[in-house]
Amino acid sequence: MVFQTPIRRSYPSYKSPYGPKYHYQPNVAGFTLKQATGLGFKAGAFGGVALFAVIYYASGIPRVKRDILQKIPFIGGYFIKEIPASDNPF
């Protein structure tokens, strides 16, 4: 029967220079910085597309035209609709 010796060796164990290089990777709730930035960019892209779709869908509502779309630089004039006096029934 072989027993382990209670004497601890003072030299470190061998680590091959060709083996994997393990190191601590900081994370928050399992997300690393690289994963979080990728997720942020994707969420921002989906949010931008969703905002564009909502604005496009609601562009026929007069309040949205007046309060939001007419205040956008360069394209705000496109949403100003002036009715000529000849078309006014009163």
Protein Blocks (a to p, Z undefined) as FASTA:
>chain_A
ZZddfbdcfbdcdddfkbccddddddeehiafklmmmmmmmmmmmmmmmmmmmmmmmmmp
mklmmmmmmmpghjlmmmpccddfklpmZZ
